[in-house]
Amino acid sequence: MTLTDWFNKRKMQQIAARDNDVHIDDSIGKLWTLCYNCSSQLPKKDLENNQMVCPNCDYHFRIGARDRIKLISDENSFTEMFSNIKPCDPLEFVDTQSYKHRQEQAHEKSGLDEAVITGTCSISGQKAAIAVMDFDYMGGSMGSVVGEKITRILEYALENKLPSIVFTASGGARMQESALSLMQMAKTSCAVAKLNEAKLLYITVLCEPTFGGVTASFGTIGDIIIAEKGARIGFAGRRVIEQTIRQKLPADFQTAEYLLKYGQIDFIVERKDMKEKLAKLIAMHSKK
């Protein structure tokens, strides 16, 4: 059996499995949300009013890029930039589905054209250049467009002497773009290095989850590294590490709290306090 035959067989099996799925009424799921941490049933409206944070255990749910921008920016201050950069399929990649089809599905799920939104905004009156990743678009994976948009917003910050803030939420590099995706690690890191040479503030906020090539590049080379409470952060996954070293890892391994304990991040900030914290940091590092 050739590799193509194997992929075609898998694709037909998946189609058959979907056809046999039992469809149930999902109206209850639209009104209530189950907390992954404490298993509490939470009214979805109350959860949204609490910035998608569980009121019982303080678990921080994942939120989309646009929702996060609303939480940290002053009203009507955000101006999106580089939205004209669109994804393509340079390798014409196909596994069980074509890459183009996966892009269409990701757009339908997230409402975005790519896994990052870039632009400028004011945070309690402090102007900044920001990039916010969205895990709903193909797991926040870093492809050519993600790397290009982040690089461009950092270069814009350099030209206009602005502080930069990047919110990460990613499973790592995008396999459908192969080496083109891995090249973005070097490109974004070079852009950060230029900010460092110019002595411009660069802050990263690591959100749930941040892994792979994003962690290994622009995600963890900030002047100040912040993490949201409970966020999982690492390079390889927990299971891969345990199988490699043949040891059981601590229960809190790769959490924000674990990284803070060993000095790999500077702060853990709850979502409700994020805007105030960022505004204070920018004000402290701005030139009078």
N, C-alpha and C positions, 0 to 999 in steps of 0.2 A: 504493500500500500504506500503510495506516494504521500508526501506532506500535504499536498493540495487535496487529495482524496480524504485524508484524515480530518482536515479542517471542514470540508464539505459535509462529512458524516456528522461531526460535532454540531454543525449549524442546523442540520435537519433534525437532530435529536432535541436541540433546544426549541425549535419551532414546534415540534410535536408535544413537548412538555408544556409549552405555553398554551397550546390549544386545549389541553386537558385540565388546565387550572380551573378551580372552582371559584366563581365570582361571588363575593359576599357584599352586603351593604356596609359601606365604609363611613356612614354618616356619623357614627359615634367617634371614630378617629378624628373627625374634623372638629370636634368639640372638646376632646380630652387628649392629654398627652401623658405618656408614661415616663417617669423619670428613670433614666438608665442607672442612676446611682443608688437611690433609695426605694425605687419601685412604687413611688406615690403616684396616684392618678390625679393629674392637675388640670383644672379648666384651662383650655388653651388661651382664652382671653386674659385670664389672670397672669398666666406665664408671660404673655407678650407685654403686658403692662409692667412686669417686673424685669424687663430687659432680657427675657429668656434665661432667667436664673431661677432654679428651684427654690421656693421659699422655705422648704423643710430642711434640705441638706446643703444648700448653696451650690449645687452643681451647675456649671455654666454650659448650657446647650450651645451647639454650633449656631452661628447666625450668618446670614449672607453679607456680601460686601456692601451693598447699598444700605442695609440696615445698620451696619457698623459705622458707615460714614455719617448717617443721621445722628448716631449716638455721640460721636466725638467732635463733629463740626458745628460751628455756629449756623443758625438758620439761614438758608439761602446763600451761604458763603462758598459752597463747593462748586468748582468749575472743572468739569471732566476734560482731560486732555488725551490725545493720541488714540481716541476711539476709532479712528479711521484705519488703524492697523488690524487687519483681519487674518484669521488662521487659514492655512491652505494644507495641501497634502503632498509635500515635496517628494516623498518616497513611494506614493501610491500604496500605502501600507494596508494589508488585509490580514486579519487573524480569523476569528469566528464572524467578525463583521468588518466592513471597510472603515477606515479612519474617518472618512467623510460622514458616514452614517453615525458614528459615535459623536462627532462634532454636532450634528443636527440634534441628536438626543440630548446632549449636554446643554445646548441652547434652549431646547424646550423645557428642560428641568429647571435651569437656573435663570433663564431670561437674559443671559449674558452672551456676548460673542467670544469671550475668553475668560480665563481663570483669574484675571486681575483687573481692577479698575484703578486708573491713575488720574491725578489732577492736583489742584491746589485748593486750600480752604483756610478758614480762620478757626482757631481753637481758643475760645475765650479771648478773642481779639488778637491772638498771636498767629501770624500767617505762616503756613507750612506747605511743603510739597508732600503728598502722600500717595502710597500705593497700597491697595487693600486686596488681598487674595480671597477667593471664594471656593470653598471645598466642593460645592455642588456642581461645579463645572469640571468634570473628569477628575474628581478627587483633588482639585487644586494643583494638578500636575504641571510642571514647568516645561513648556515647549518654547519654540522660537519666539512666538508673540509675547508670552509672559516675560521672557528675558529682555526682549527689545523694549517693551513698554516700561519696565522697571528701570532699565538703563537710561532711557530717554528722560524720565521724570527726575532721575538723579542728576543727569546732565543739565536739565532745566534749573534744578536747585542750585547747581554750581554756578551757572551763568547769572542767576538772579540773587545769589547770596542768601538762600533760604534754608532753614532747617528741614531735614527730611525724616519722614516716619514711614516705615513699611510694616504692615500687618501681614503675618504669614499664616497660611493654613493650607498644607500641602502634603500629599503622599510621596512627593519626590519628583524625579525627572520623568518626562513623558516617553514611554517606550516606543510609541508609534513614530517618533522622530529620531530615534537612535542617537547617533553622535551629535546631530544638530541640537538636540536637547542638552546634552552634556556640555556643549560649548557655551551655553548660557551661564554656567557656573563661573567660568573665567571672565566672561564679559561683564556680568553684574558686579563681580568682585573688583574688577578694575575701575568701574564707575565709583564704587565706594572708596577705593584708594585715593581717587582724585579729590573726593570730598574731604578725606582725612588730610591730604596735603594742603588743602585750602582752609583747614581748621573750621569746617562747617559741621554743625551737629547732625549726627545720623543716629536715629533711634529705631530699634526693631522691637515689635510686639509679637511674641510667639503665641499663637492661638491653637486651639484644639483642632486637628493634630498638626504637628510640623515635623516632617521626616525627610530622609533622603537628601537629594541634591540641594534642596532649599536650605536645610540645616547646615550642609557642608559648604555653603557659599554665603550669599548676602544675609541669610537669616541670623547668623551668630557672629557677625563681625561688626556689630553696632558699637558706637561709643557707649551707649546705654542699652542694655538688653532687658526687656520687660517680658513677663509671661502672665497670661491670664490664669486665674486659680484653677488648678486641676488639669491644665493642658498637658497632653502627652507630647514629648519632644525627644527626638533621637535621630539616629542615622538608619541603621538596620532595625528591623522589627524584633520584638522581644523573643518570639519563637526561634528566629534564625540565630540569635545570640546564644540562647540556651542550648540549642543543638550543636553549636560550634564549640562552646566551652564546656559542655556537658555538666552544667551546674544549674541549680535553680536560682533565679534572680529574686531580689527582694520584691515584696508586693507593690511598693511605691516606685519601683525602678522606672525611669524615663518620664516621671511626672515633674511638673514645675517645682513642686516642693522638694523633690529629690535633688534636682539640679541646683536649687538655691542653697541647699544644705552643703553642697560641695563646691560652691562658688562659681558655677557656670552661667548663672544669670544674676542680675543685680536686684530686681524687685519682682514680687508677685503682686499684681494689682487686680482688685475685683472690678468687674465691668462698670458698676455704678460710679466708681472712683476714677475711671480711666481718663476721662476728659480733663478733670481737674489736675491729675498727676502730670499729664502731658503738657498742659498749659504752664504749670510751675517749672517743669524742666526746661522748656523753651525759653521762658522768661529769665531763668537763672543763667542760661548760656548765651543770651543775646547781648550784643554790644550796645551800650547806652549811646 
